[in-house]
């Protein structure tokens, strides 16, 4: 019998691509959506779940346990983008981003861990971002929330390893998804000190997503991780230069790396 898999944010983009591949490979897949009744053309079932609402998390996990009796793999994929000069992003939008990208995934992990511990087995895959490895201009909040999830994963791995549970990160680069349309954009304020550089950077970010990689590449990477009995701590999936930028950050002096980023974003 195939493993039972829960994918948060499974109605579109990377989450949907992962779910479809795993379903086709014989896994028992459950995706989640805030409004599953509005989603059409899904080959695996969707359960209502909003990572910002703990009661929906517990109910979704309970639904799977009641039906399947176990939960083998959690893929924490639900997330949201956010852009803007930090000075001009409303505090409520910053909090919402951390609720979705960090606190939500933490609560989902806390909800599944008792069942995985009882099974003495389990795998949690946190979908983070290459942007979480560096502070990017006008993406400060996104970089911070995804970077925090990377570090949470590193720590939790050690806490649960003795229970037979593995936790790993997968950091994608730019992929062709609807994240650009769904992200919060701080308004481009005419006359603002950031109007021109933020506007230029915003256009560049949208172009990167539109010309990004195929989400099926992420699905194949996740499948390989699930099939690996001893997964690594970190995985990066995306274009060569996006992955190489992490290496450069490790080896270059801070100010040299900063200058490279500023040149890239034409700042």
Secondary structure, DSSP 8 states (H G I E B T S, - for coil): ---EEEETT-SSHHHHHHHHHHHHTT-EEEEEETTGGG--S-SSEEEE--TT-HHHHHHHHHHHHHHHS---EEEE-----EES-GGGS-HHHHHHHHIIIIIHHHHHHHHHHHHHHHHT-EEEEEE--GGGGS--TT-HHHHHHHHHHHHHHHHHHHHHGGGTEEEEEEEE--BSSSHHHHSEE----TT-TTHHHHHHHHHHHHHHHHT-B-HHHHHHHHHHHHH-TT--SEEEES-HHHHHHHHHHHHS-HHHHHHHHHHHTT-
